[in-house]
Structure formats: C-alpha cells, structure tokens
Amino acid sequence: MPGMPETPNAARQVSDAPSPRRLLSSRKVYEGRIWDVVSDSFQLSEHGDELVRDYIDHPGAVAVLPMNDAGEVLLMKQYRHPVGMDLWEIPAGLLDVEGEDFVVGAARELAEEADLVAGTWNVLADFFNSPGSSSEAIRIYLARDLSDVPDHELHVRTDEEAEIELHWTPLDEAVAAVLAGRLHNPSAVVGILAAAAARADGFEHLRPANAAWPAHPSQR
C-alpha cells in the first residue's frame, strides 16, 4: 500500500555497521585518572572538509542483571557524584584489566558488588553509552542460577561502594519504575527492558556468554 513501510527481510535488517573514515590526526588532549580525552581530525569523504571531534577514550565496561529463581532482579543503590544522586543500578565495572575475558570481568563485578556467583550467563544487550562523546561500549549480561560468595572470599567495598544497598525487585516492578521515570542508570534501564523482552520466549534466544562483541574498542 502507498505510504506503508516495507517489511524488512533478512538482507535488510536494521544493524549498526563499521564505517571507516579517513583519519588525518589523533592526539591526547587530557590524561585522566581512569580515561583520557582525545581529539581526532578526519574527513567524512575523500574530498570532504576536515572535521575535529573531541571524545572520551574509554576501555569499555560490563554490567550484570542478576535474576533469581523467583524472577526477581537485583538492584543496588549507589551515590553518583556527577549527578549528585543515589541511583538504583546493576553491578557493573570497567574492562580495565588487560586481556581479561569479558564474562570473567562481569563475574568479578557480580562477586565484588553483589556477593553473588552465577551458574548461567547470557548476553542481554550491547550498547554505546554516549556515542557522540565517548567510545565507551557496554555489554549487559543476564546472570542466573545464583549462589552466595563464600564468606572468606567476600570483597571489602570502599568509598562510594561502601554505601551500596541491595534490593531484590520483581521484574515487572522494575519495568514499571523505568517507564515511570524513576530509574535513570543506563545499564539498569537497558538491562531491565531487555530482560522483560527476552522473558517472552523464556530467554531461549539470548546470545551465549561468549558471543562475539565486535563493537568493543579492543575489537575495532
């Protein structure tokens, strides 16, 4: 019908893709304690104008949505100074250990921030946190078949992490909190909504924990 959108087929699926452009120069303009700021000069096309963009050069991060046998998800409250708020989040951390496998990093964060070990891991979603200003890529895992970290292996949390408060929440209540604008952490928002969508088929079509992640900075 005229004016009706066409139905996508396998060859025309919506999918982000690499788009190499001519890089003229790249230099570090700020060296930070955790990440740096770089300034790139590039051209969109062979005869295009020179463009300059400054952005955060980020090592990437992983986040984990823990889900228990009752279908509840674990949220944690933590103070975030840049926004001056206590945010309900999910366990997450930087991929700043060279050579560390992505899911190993996620398991480390789950143990350190939630005192949990997971027997089943799947990829929930991959996203760029702020692609206009940062190279940060984040992978969110769904962690199930949970058990407690042994007492002698518990991580001692310090600084802001020392104030972490943990709360099990039914998935539907977490979704409602997102849609009502009560939750703002991007990894929590994406993870909760992705888990709700994946639940429709019993999580059968989630990617395995070792699924390729070509969008991560180390893979590009």
Secondary structure, DSSP 4 states (H G I P E B T S, - for coil): -TTPPPPP-GGG---------EEEEEEEEEE-SS-EEEEEEEESSTTSPEEEEEEEE---EEEEEEB-TTSEEEEEEEEETTTTEEEEE--EEE--STT--HHHHHHHHHHHHH-EEEEEEEEEEEEES-TTTB--EEEEEEEEEEEEPPGGG-----GGGGG-EEEEEEHHHHHHHHHTT----HHHHHHHHHHHHHHTTTTTTPEETT---TTSGGG-
